[in-house]
Amino acid sequence: MNKFAVAVLMSAISAGSAFAASVTNGDASAQTIVVTEGSSKTELQVGAGETLEFCSNGCFVTFSNGDREALTGGETVEIKGGKATIK
């Protein structure tokens, strides 16, 4: 029984990041997005070709063109040509 509890706990810990949103920058230059979680705002700089995970509990994201989107934490954001696409 104890081994089962440890296995469940380890699965829960490793699955935590599976529900985070991710952003991939397909542009040749870095892009900056502003992530608002609750009352906390963070600027994330995403380098060319880089992928970052963020927003595990829901957030608002403001992109460099001023667009703002609400995310729940499981989305994939792709930036190409200065435009963001959410999947």
Phi, psi and chi 1 to 4 in degrees:
 res  aa     phi    psi   chi1   chi2   chi3   chi4
   1 MET       -  -39.9 -174.6   65.3  162.9      -
   2 ASN   -63.8  -39.6 -164.7   16.6      -      -
   3 LYS   -63.7  -37.1  -71.6 -178.1 -177.4 -179.8
   4 PHE   -64.9  -42.3  176.7   73.7      -      -
   5 ALA   -63.1  -41.1      -      -      -      -
   6 VAL   -65.0  -41.8  170.2      -      -      -
   7 ALA   -63.4  -41.7      -      -      -      -
   8 VAL   -65.4  -43.1  169.9      -      -      -
   9 LEU   -62.5  -45.0  178.6   62.0      -      -
  10 MET   -65.0  -37.4  -65.9  -55.4  -72.8      -
  11 SER   -64.9  -41.1  -66.4      -      -      -
  12 ALA   -65.1  -40.6      -      -      -      -
  13 ILE   -66.4  -45.3  -69.3  170.5      -      -
  14 SER   -71.6  -25.3   65.4      -      -      -
  15 ALA   -81.5  -11.4      -      -      -      -
  16 GLY   -56.3  -43.7      -      -      -      -
  17 SER   -78.7  -12.8   64.7      -      -      -
  18 ALA   -67.4  -20.9      -      -      -      -
  19 PHE   -98.8    6.5  -64.0  109.3      -      -
  20 ALA   -82.5  148.3      -      -      -      -
  21 ALA   -74.9  157.7      -      -      -      -
  22 SER  -133.0  152.3   65.9      -      -      -
  23 VAL  -128.5  132.3   58.9      -      -      -
  24 THR  -119.5  128.7  -59.7      -      -      -
  25 ASN   -99.3  109.0 -178.6    5.6      -      -
  26 GLY   -91.5    3.2      -      -      -      -
  27 ASP   -84.5  166.6  -75.6  -11.7      -      -
  28 ALA   -82.3  -10.7      -      -      -      -
  29 SER  -125.3  161.0   60.6      -      -      -
  30 ALA   -65.7  148.3      -      -      -      -
  31 GLN  -123.0  146.0  -62.5  -72.9  -29.0      -
  32 THR  -114.9  131.5  -58.9      -      -      -
  33 ILE  -121.5  152.2   61.1  173.4      -      -
  34 VAL  -109.5  122.8  178.1      -      -      -
  35 VAL  -107.9  124.4  179.2      -      -      -
  36 THR  -113.4  114.4  -55.0      -      -      -
  37 GLU  -118.9  109.9  -67.9 -176.4   89.7      -
  38 GLY    65.8 -123.3      -      -      -      -
  39 SER  -101.0    7.2   62.2      -      -      -
  40 SER  -101.1  126.0  174.6      -      -      -
  41 LYS  -109.7  134.9  -81.9 -171.3  176.7 -177.2
  42 THR  -134.2  132.7  -54.5      -      -      -
  43 GLU   -91.4  124.5  -76.5 -168.8    8.6      -
  44 LEU  -109.4  125.3  -69.2  178.9      -      -
  45 GLN   -98.4  122.7 -174.8  169.3   10.0      -
  46 VAL  -107.4  111.8 -172.3      -      -      -
  47 GLY   -68.0  163.6      -      -      -      -
  48 ALA   -57.8  126.4      -      -      -      -
  49 GLY    75.8    4.1      -      -      -      -
  50 GLU   -90.8  149.6 -173.7  176.2   29.4      -
  51 THR  -123.7  130.2  -60.8      -      -      -
  52 LEU  -124.2  147.5  -61.8  176.3      -      -
  53 GLU  -103.8  142.1  -72.3 -170.4   -4.5      -
  54 PHE  -159.3  175.7   65.5  101.8      -      -
  55 CYS    58.3   65.7 -172.2      -      -      -
  56 SER   -83.3  -15.4   58.3      -      -      -
  57 ASN  -124.9   24.3  -65.4  -41.8      -      -
  58 GLY    90.1  140.8      -      -      -      -
  59 CYS  -167.1  174.0   63.3      -      -      -
  60 PHE  -110.8  140.9  -71.7   96.2      -      -
  61 VAL  -122.7  129.8  179.5      -      -      -
  62 THR  -109.2  123.5  -54.5      -      -      -
  63 PHE   -90.9  167.4  -61.3   99.3      -      -
  64 SER   -61.2  -23.5   57.4      -      -      -
  65 ASN   -86.8    2.4   65.6   -2.8      -      -
  66 GLY    96.4  -11.4      -      -      -      -
  67 ASP   -64.7  142.4  -73.4  -10.9      -      -
  68 ARG  -127.0  132.7 -173.0  172.6 -176.3 -165.7
  69 GLU  -131.7  147.0  -65.8  -71.2  -24.7      -
  70 ALA   -94.0  132.0      -      -      -      -
  71 LEU  -119.8  147.8  -57.2  179.8      -      -
  72 THR   -96.8  -17.5   60.0      -      -      -
  73 GLY   121.4   -5.5      -      -      -      -
  74 GLY  -113.6    4.9      -      -      -      -
  75 GLU   -81.8  159.9  -62.4   85.1   -4.5      -
  76 THR  -116.7  124.1  -59.9      -      -      -
  77 VAL  -108.2  128.8  179.3      -      -      -
  78 GLU  -117.3  129.9  -67.1  180.0    3.7      -
  79 ILE  -107.9  121.1  -59.5  172.9      -      -
  80 LYS  -142.4  132.5  -74.7 -171.4  179.0  179.0
  81 GLY    62.9   27.2      -      -      -      -
  82 GLY    78.1    2.7      -      -      -      -
  83 LYS  -112.9  140.6  -64.8 -177.7 -177.9 -178.3
  84 ALA   -99.8  136.5      -      -      -      -
  85 THR  -120.9  131.1  -55.7      -      -      -
  86 ILE  -106.0  128.7  -59.3  171.8      -      -
  87 LYS  -119.7      -  -62.7  179.1  178.7 -178.4
